[in-house]
């Protein structure tokens, strides 16, 4: 295998993979500060690049559900990178499901106009990896679903807007790379996830590639087509409220054989959250070289801070002067008061739904961390445990891996460190699967 010479980190990883190396990259699909900080510190510690992506309903020109525009998200990412000692050129910024999804209730012309504005804003803000996704129906689309040709035309519209914006940037701006296809759930995840997903048929992939290529060439986007590095397919991995569908290599073998015939392309795998380390490794070996993960990381954050809350209750609950955070109850009250982010995702008895709100794999709780009341409880929790550090025996009870880290000197007594370490433990198998970290 000859060395791959390019200064573009994303292109280098894809080229090394196509040259025969077990190489890939993890895509962090989260806007949570603790998740991004933990990921940046982990990447800095092992000398790896970090790919951070925002979805079109998470970050857009209207603020999305995070309240951030692409420019604001880019600066947010840069601040976190600087604090972690990770240079700006080592944090790649991507857009996930970039398309009309947030505005799909509007007529298609208006929804696509807004999607093009978002594409322009992402490029202006320094995004260099764009997953163009125009697969969803907009108001007025016949039969409730656009044809493959119409999806390709709309994808080309988004690409043209991005290319126009990129031409106005300084010459030193990084090249744009594109991902097409969307045989996956919409942004935010499925509403159930209990049934195993159907693996994409190879002929569907070939048809998508050929139709999109023809449209790009006809629209004068030949050069942009040469920078399409990946296609999104469903390899059979998914998760729902209480189910994880593990990767089955045999079921995806036809896809793996297909992509080998395309010298520039790899697959992008969405919803790889909660896959076992050996499954992640096999996904990369089978040419799913871009692994997206998000809810599993906020799930780990929730595990860690809820464990801190149980520690807080055991350690300080009997003190008359203690003002406990009550974090789990505060979050649950917020979810009950505003059910729009989780209703319809969880089924069962009232007791089962109440449990799922806090603990389900789908982690719809992640939408509530930015709320002022939840953030205030979180701040109180960290303040209480920093001001009155709990005994190591409690840390052993509730966060045993972090207890071991304190005992061997790898971690200090700061509860923020324990939370970051818990997130890093989830991220590490992804980095190892991608060949970025040794066992």
ZIRAHU-V825435 format. One record per residue. N is the residue number from 1. SS is DSSP state (helix for helix, strand for strand, loop for the rest). PHI is phi in radians with two decimals (none if undefined). PSI is psi in degrees with one decimal (none if undefined). Layout:
n->{N,N}
ss->{SS,SS}
phi->{PHI,PHI}
psi->{PSI,PSI}
//
This chain:
n->{1,2,3,4,5,6,7,8,9,10,11,12,13,14,15,16,17,18,19,20,21,22,23,24,25,26,27,28,29,30,31,32,33,34,35,36,37,38,39,40,41,42,43,44,45,46,47,48,49,50,51,52,53,54,55,56,57,58,59,60,61,62,63,64,65,66,67,68,69,70,71,72,73,74,75,76,77,78,79,80,81,82,83,84,85,86,87,88,89,90,91,92,93,94,95,96,97,98,99,100,101,102,103,104,105,106,107,108,109,110,111,112,113,114,115,116,117,118,119,120,121,122,123,124,125,126,127,128,129,130,131,132,133,134,135,136,137,138,139,140,141,142,143,144,145,146,147,148,149,150,151,152,153,154,155,156,157,158,159,160,161,162,163,164,165,166,167,168,169,170,171,172,173,174,175,176,177,178,179,180,181,182,183,184,185,186,187,188,189,190,191,192,193,194,195,196,197,198,199,200,201,202,203,204,205,206,207,208,209,210,211,212,213,214,215,216,217,218,219,220,221,222,223,224,225,226,227,228,229,230,231,232,233,234,235,236,237,238,239,240,241,242,243,244,245,246,247,248,249,250,251,252,253,254,255,256,257,258,259,260,261,262,263,264,265,266,267,268,269,270,271,272,273,274,275,276,277,278,279,280,281,282,283,284,285,286,287,288,289,290,291,292,293,294,295,296,297,298,299,300,301,302,303,304,305,306,307,308,309,310,311,312,313,314,315,316,317,318,319,320,321,322,323,324,325,326,327,328,329,330,331,332,333,334,335,336,337,338,339,340,341,342,343,344,345,346,347,348,349,350,351,352,353,354,355,356,357,358,359,360,361,362,363,364,365,366,367,368,369,370,371,372,373,374,375,376,377,378,379,380,381,382,383,384,385,386,387,388,389,390,391,392,393,394,395,396,397,398,399,400,401,402,403,404,405,406,407,408,409,410,411,412,413,414,415,416,417,418,419,420,421,422,423,424,425,426,427,428,429,430,431,432,433,434,435,436,437,438,439}
ss->{loop,loop,loop,loop,loop,loop,loop,loop,helix,helix,helix,helix,helix,helix,helix,helix,helix,helix,loop,loop,loop,loop,loop,loop,strand,strand,strand,strand,loop,loop,loop,loop,helix,helix,helix,helix,helix,helix,helix,helix,helix,helix,helix,helix,helix,helix,loop,loop,loop,strand,strand,strand,strand,strand,strand,loop,loop,loop,strand,loop,loop,loop,loop,loop,loop,loop,loop,strand,loop,helix,helix,helix,helix,helix,helix,helix,helix,helix,helix,helix,helix,helix,helix,helix,loop,loop,loop,helix,helix,helix,strand,strand,strand,strand,strand,strand,strand,strand,loop,loop,helix,helix,helix,loop,loop,loop,strand,helix,helix,helix,helix,helix,helix,helix,helix,helix,helix,helix,helix,helix,helix,helix,helix,helix,loop,loop,loop,loop,strand,strand,strand,strand,loop,loop,loop,loop,loop,loop,strand,loop,loop,helix,helix,helix,loop,loop,loop,helix,helix,helix,helix,helix,helix,helix,helix,helix,helix,helix,helix,helix,helix,helix,helix,helix,helix,helix,helix,loop,loop,loop,loop,loop,loop,loop,loop,loop,strand,strand,strand,strand,loop,loop,loop,loop,loop,loop,loop,loop,loop,loop,loop,loop,loop,loop,loop,loop,loop,loop,loop,loop,loop,helix,helix,helix,helix,helix,helix,helix,helix,helix,helix,helix,helix,helix,helix,helix,helix,helix,loop,loop,loop,helix,helix,helix,helix,loop,loop,strand,strand,strand,strand,strand,loop,loop,loop,loop,loop,strand,strand,loop,loop,loop,loop,strand,strand,loop,loop,loop,helix,helix,helix,helix,helix,helix,helix,helix,helix,helix,helix,loop,loop,loop,loop,loop,loop,strand,strand,strand,strand,loop,loop,loop,loop,loop,loop,loop,helix,helix,helix,helix,helix,helix,helix,helix,helix,loop,loop,strand,strand,strand,strand,strand,strand,loop,helix,helix,helix,helix,helix,helix,helix,helix,helix,helix,helix,helix,helix,helix,helix,helix,helix,helix,helix,helix,helix,helix,loop,loop,loop,loop,loop,loop,loop,loop,loop,loop,helix,helix,helix,helix,helix,helix,helix,helix,helix,helix,helix,loop,helix,helix,helix,loop,loop,loop,loop,loop,loop,loop,loop,helix,helix,helix,helix,helix,helix,helix,helix,helix,helix,loop,loop,loop,loop,helix,helix,helix,helix,helix,loop,loop,loop,helix,helix,helix,helix,helix,helix,helix,helix,helix,helix,helix,helix,helix,helix,helix,helix,loop,loop,loop,loop,helix,helix,helix,helix,helix,helix,helix,loop,helix,helix,helix,helix,helix,helix,helix,helix,loop,loop,loop,loop,loop,loop,loop,helix,helix,helix,helix,helix,helix,helix,helix,helix,helix,helix,helix,helix,helix,helix,helix,helix,helix,helix,loop,loop,loop,loop,loop,loop}
phi->{none,-1.40,-1.17,-1.71,-1.88,-2.87,-1.53,-1.44,-1.10,-1.20,-1.12,-1.11,-1.10,-1.11,-1.13,-1.12,-1.08,-1.18,-1.45,2.05,-1.42,-1.45,-2.23,-2.79,-2.51,-1.57,-1.88,-1.52,-1.79,-2.75,-1.99,-1.29,-0.99,-1.15,-1.16,-1.16,-1.12,-1.11,-1.14,-1.15,-1.17,-1.13,-1.09,-1.10,-1.17,-1.89,1.23,-1.89,-1.28,-2.21,-1.87,-2.04,-2.24,-2.10,-1.48,-1.21,-1.63,-1.53,-2.37,-2.74,-1.14,-1.63,1.82,1.02,-1.38,-1.57,1.41,-1.94,-1.46,-0.97,-1.11,-1.17,-1.16,-1.10,-1.19,-1.01,-1.06,-1.14,-1.08,-1.12,-1.07,-1.09,-1.18,-1.62,1.35,-1.88,-1.06,-1.03,-1.31,-1.82,-1.94,-1.52,-2.05,-2.26,-1.96,-1.85,0.93,-1.25,3.04,-1.47,-0.87,-1.13,-2.06,-1.17,-1.35,-1.57,-0.96,-0.96,-1.05,-1.27,-1.06,-1.25,-1.05,-1.17,-1.13,-1.17,-1.07,-1.11,-1.02,-1.09,-1.10,-1.14,-1.12,-1.03,-1.53,1.76,-1.18,-2.14,-2.18,-2.13,-1.55,-1.49,-2.31,-1.97,-1.39,-1.45,-1.31,-1.94,-1.02,1.68,-1.18,-1.19,1.11,1.24,-2.72,-1.24,-1.20,-1.09,-1.18,-1.15,-1.04,-1.14,-1.10,-1.22,-1.08,-1.12,-1.02,-1.13,-1.09,-1.07,-1.11,-1.15,-1.12,-1.05,-1.13,-1.16,-1.13,-1.51,-1.42,-1.02,-1.05,-1.38,-1.08,-1.14,-1.16,-1.49,-2.15,-2.07,-2.17,-2.12,1.61,-2.85,-1.51,-2.53,-1.08,-1.14,-0.91,1.77,1.79,-1.34,-1.51,-2.40,1.44,-1.35,-1.49,-1.14,-1.31,-1.50,-1.18,-1.06,-1.32,-0.97,-1.12,-1.17,-1.14,-1.07,-1.15,-1.05,-1.09,-1.22,-1.11,-1.17,-1.04,-1.08,-1.14,-1.04,-1.11,-1.09,-1.55,1.32,-1.83,-0.99,-1.13,-1.15,-1.06,-1.16,-1.81,-1.36,-1.85,-2.69,-2.25,-1.50,-2.38,-1.80,-1.49,1.73,-1.92,-2.93,-2.54,-2.34,-1.02,-2.33,-2.19,-2.17,-1.71,-1.32,-1.14,-2.02,-0.96,-1.10,-1.18,-1.70,-1.00,-1.06,-1.15,-1.06,-1.16,-1.08,-1.21,-1.12,-1.47,-1.92,-1.15,-1.88,-1.91,-2.19,-1.69,-1.91,-1.81,-1.62,0.97,-1.47,-0.95,1.27,-1.17,-1.24,-0.92,-1.17,-1.23,-1.07,-1.07,-1.20,-1.00,-1.13,-1.05,-1.58,1.41,-1.57,-1.50,-2.05,-1.84,-1.62,-2.52,-2.64,-0.99,-1.10,-1.38,-1.27,-1.06,-1.14,-1.06,-1.09,-0.97,-1.20,-1.29,-1.16,-1.08,-1.08,-1.15,-1.17,-1.09,-1.00,-1.13,-1.16,-1.46,-2.02,-1.07,-1.53,-1.41,-1.14,-1.66,-1.42,-1.96,-1.21,-1.26,1.02,-0.93,-1.00,-1.22,-1.11,-1.11,-1.15,-1.08,-1.10,-1.20,-1.19,-1.21,-2.36,-1.47,-1.10,-1.51,-2.29,-1.09,1.60,-1.58,-2.10,-2.22,2.23,-1.26,-0.95,-1.19,-1.16,-1.16,-1.08,-1.19,-1.10,-0.94,-1.56,-2.09,-1.16,-1.01,-1.06,0.90,-1.17,-1.03,-1.08,-1.31,-1.80,-1.04,-1.27,-1.06,-0.99,-1.19,-1.24,-1.11,-1.12,-1.14,-1.12,-1.06,-1.10,-1.04,-1.12,-1.09,-1.08,-1.40,-1.44,-1.25,-2.23,-1.01,-1.30,-1.17,-1.08,-1.12,-1.25,-1.07,-1.09,-1.18,-1.81,-2.39,-1.09,-1.18,-1.31,-1.02,-1.09,-1.14,-1.21,-1.10,-1.62,1.48,-1.30,-2.15,-1.64,-1.74,-1.40,-1.07,-1.06,-1.11,-1.13,-1.13,-1.06,-1.17,-1.13,-1.15,-1.05,-1.16,-1.35,-1.29,-0.98,-1.09,-1.17,-1.11,-1.17,-1.07,-1.52,1.32,-1.79,-2.53,-1.36,-1.09}
psi->{120.4,154.3,143.7,122.5,107.2,144.4,-7.1,112.4,-39.2,-44.4,-37.2,-42.6,-45.6,-42.6,-40.5,-39.7,-46.6,-21.6,-2.9,-5.7,150.1,81.6,144.5,-171.7,142.8,134.7,116.1,108.9,77.2,149.2,8.8,126.9,-43.1,-36.3,-48.1,-37.6,-44.3,-41.9,-40.9,-41.2,-38.3,-46.5,-42.0,-38.0,-28.2,3.6,33.6,153.2,160.2,128.0,120.0,132.1,148.8,142.2,164.9,-23.8,-9.1,-43.6,120.9,-177.8,-17.3,-1.9,-22.6,-168.7,-9.0,-14.2,9.5,138.3,168.8,-40.2,-41.9,-39.8,-37.6,-43.4,-39.1,-47.3,-43.0,-40.0,-44.4,-41.4,-43.9,-41.5,-25.8,-2.0,23.8,113.4,152.8,-31.8,-7.7,0.8,106.3,144.2,129.0,158.1,128.2,135.7,42.3,114.0,-159.1,6.4,-47.8,-20.0,23.1,-16.6,-9.4,162.4,147.2,-40.5,-43.7,-40.6,-41.6,-33.5,-45.3,-36.3,-37.3,-36.9,-41.3,-43.6,-44.0,-44.1,-37.2,-45.0,-44.0,-30.7,-0.2,9.2,135.9,-5.9,117.8,117.6,105.5,116.5,99.7,30.2,-17.4,149.9,143.8,167.5,131.5,-11.9,133.4,142.7,10.6,9.8,127.7,147.9,165.5,-35.0,-41.4,-39.9,-42.0,-40.1,-43.1,-35.0,-42.2,-36.9,-45.6,-42.3,-43.0,-40.8,-41.8,-42.5,-41.8,-43.8,-39.4,-34.7,-22.5,-6.7,161.9,155.4,-26.1,-6.6,142.3,151.6,151.0,138.8,141.7,149.4,135.8,170.3,157.4,54.2,55.6,168.2,159.2,164.8,136.7,-18.6,175.3,166.0,-12.4,-73.6,7.7,-32.2,138.5,141.2,154.2,129.6,137.6,135.8,136.5,-38.2,-28.2,-40.2,-46.7,-40.0,-43.5,-45.4,-44.8,-42.9,-44.5,-41.0,-45.8,-42.0,-44.3,-46.2,-44.3,-30.9,6.4,23.6,33.6,-45.3,-38.1,-38.6,-33.8,-16.2,12.7,116.7,-15.8,158.4,138.5,128.6,172.1,107.4,3.1,16.5,138.7,166.3,153.8,-148.0,-51.2,15.2,143.0,125.6,109.1,149.8,131.9,101.7,-37.3,-38.3,-30.2,2.6,-40.9,-35.5,-43.9,-40.9,-38.3,-48.7,-20.8,-21.6,-4.1,105.9,-19.0,-6.6,144.6,176.3,149.8,123.8,118.9,164.2,41.2,4.3,138.9,4.7,145.2,154.9,-41.3,-31.0,-40.0,-43.9,-43.3,-35.2,-47.4,-42.4,-31.8,17.6,15.7,77.1,-7.9,112.1,115.2,135.3,141.4,-69.9,-32.7,-28.3,-40.4,-27.5,-44.6,-38.5,-45.9,-43.0,-45.1,-47.5,-31.0,-37.8,-40.0,-38.1,-38.5,-37.3,-44.7,-43.9,-43.8,-38.5,-40.3,-6.0,-30.1,-4.6,126.3,-23.7,2.4,135.9,92.9,152.2,-35.1,33.1,-50.4,-41.1,-36.3,-44.7,-43.4,-38.2,-40.0,-39.4,-39.5,-38.9,-28.7,83.7,5.9,-26.5,-9.2,-21.0,136.3,-14.9,-24.1,137.5,159.7,-162.3,164.1,-37.1,-40.4,-39.5,-40.7,-38.5,-42.6,-36.1,-38.5,-37.5,-2.0,152.3,-35.0,-25.0,50.0,-14.3,-23.7,-21.3,-10.8,-9.3,-35.6,-10.7,139.5,-40.5,-37.6,-42.0,-37.4,-40.7,-39.3,-43.9,-41.3,-40.6,-51.2,-38.6,-44.7,-44.7,-16.7,-40.9,-36.3,81.5,134.6,157.2,153.7,-25.1,-34.5,-38.7,-39.9,-38.1,-43.6,-27.1,71.8,-34.6,-37.6,-31.2,-45.4,-36.5,-36.6,-43.1,-36.4,6.1,3.2,-30.1,154.5,-160.5,9.9,121.8,-26.1,-38.0,-38.8,-41.7,-46.1,-39.3,-36.4,-40.9,-43.6,-31.9,-29.8,-35.9,-32.5,-43.3,-29.7,-45.4,-39.5,-41.7,-32.8,4.0,21.9,-10.9,136.6,156.1,none}
//
